[in-house]
Amino acid sequence: PQTDDNPKGWPADQVGSTVDWDESTNACDGSGPMTDCIVENEGAIGYIDVAHAHEEGLNEIKLRNGDGNFLTSKEAGVEGIQEAAKDLSDAPDSADGGVKFQHR
């Protein structure tokens, strides 16, 4: 959260340990269970690490890189990730989204 020592942290009103999900959502806590929820529910969209998604053959969205190209993590490859990590001056101090995968 935001503090005097960390003024760029998450606003205090956006920090919490629970989320009140709509009753129509599926409770899936952790990468393995989330992967299962995505695989078992046609059209599901979820937030999981790329390794689980690749293992299950899930589709990955493409993100725009600094050159304006849209790539998946596989297309960017290790070289692309290493290149992006050289200069993190434009990276935000905190994240508010992530990679989402959709079952095909």
ROGU-48811 format. One line per field, with one value per residue (C-alpha): residue number from 1; residue in three letters; x, y, z. Coordinates in steps of 0.25 Angstrom, whole numbers, plus 5000, padded with zeros to 4 digits. Example, Ala and Ser with C-alpha at 12.3 -4.5 7.8 and 13.67 -1.06 7.14 Angstrom:
REM ROGU-48811
num <- (1:2)
residuo <- (ala:ser)
X <- (5049:5055)
Y <- (4982:4996)
Z <- (5031:5029)
***
This chain:
REM ROGU-48811
num <- (1:2:3:4:5:6:7:8:9:10:11:12:13:14:15:16:17:18:19:20:21:22:23:24:25:26:27:28:29:30:31:32:33:34:35:36:37:38:39:40:41:42:43:44:45:46:47:48:49:50:51:52:53:54:55:56:57:58:59:60:61:62:63:64:65:66:67:68:69:70:71:72:73:74:75:76:77:78:79:80:81:82:83:84:85:86:87:88:89:90:91:92:93:94:95:96:97:98:99:100:101:102:103:104)
residuo <- (pro:gln:thr:asp:asp:asn:pro:lys:gly:trp:pro:ala:asp:gln:val:gly:ser:thr:val:asp:trp:asp:glu:ser:thr:asn:ala:cys:asp:gly:ser:gly:pro:met:thr:asp:cys:ile:val:glu:asn:glu:gly:ala:ile:gly:tyr:ile:asp:val:ala:his:ala:his:glu:glu:gly:leu:asn:glu:ile:lys:leu:arg:asn:gly:asp:gly:asn:phe:leu:thr:ser:lys:glu:ala:gly:val:glu:gly:ile:gln:glu:ala:ala:lys:asp:leu:ser:asp:ala:pro:asp:ser:ala:asp:gly:gly:val:lys:phe:gln:his:arg)
X <- (5000:5004:5012:5022:5033:5026:5017:5016:5010:4995:4985:4980:4966:4970:4978:4971:4971:4957:4949:4934:4933:4919:4912:4913:4928:4936:4945:4959:4970:4984:4991:4987:4972:4971:4977:4966:4955:4959:4961:4947:4939:4938:4940:4946:4957:4967:4980:4991:5005:5010:5016:5003:4996:5006:5005:4990:4991:4983:4983:4991:4987:4998:5004:5009:5024:5033:5034:5019:5019:5008:5015:5012:5022:5026:5028:5036:5045:5056:5063:5051:5049:5064:5064:5052:5058:5070:5063:5051:5050:5036:5031:5020:5023:5012:5003:4988:4986:4993:4993:4980:4978:4966:4963:4962)
Y <- (5000:5015:5019:5031:5021:5016:5027:5020:5007:5003:5012:5007:5006:4996:4987:4976:4961:4957:4960:4959:4951:4951:4938:4934:4933:4920:4919:4915:4918:4915:4912:4898:4899:4912:4904:4893:4903:4909:4896:4891:4903:4906:4920:4923:4934:4933:4939:4928:4927:4924:4910:4904:4910:4905:4891:4891:4896:4909:4921:4933:4947:4955:4967:4979:4981:4993:4993:4992:4977:4968:4955:4944:4940:4928:4938:4948:4936:4937:4948:4957:4956:4958:4970:4976:4975:4983:4996:4996:5011:5011:5000:5003:5002:4993:4984:4985:4974:4962:4952:4944:4931:4926:4911:4907)
Z <- (5000:4999:5011:5013:5010:4998:4992:4978:4985:4983:4989:5002:4998:4987:4996:5003:5006:5000:4988:4987:4974:4967:4970:4955:4956:4959:4971:4967:4976:4971:4958:4957:4961:4952:4940:4943:4943:4930:4923:4929:4926:4911:4908:4922:4923:4935:4940:4941:4939:4925:4929:4933:4920:4911:4918:4915:4901:4904:4895:4900:4897:4890:4897:4889:4891:4891:4876:4874:4871:4877:4882:4891:4901:4892:4880:4889:4894:4904:4895:4895:4910:4913:4904:4910:4924:4920:4922:4932:4933:4926:4935:4945:4960:4961:4952:4950:4940:4934:4923:4921:4914:4908:4905:4891)
***
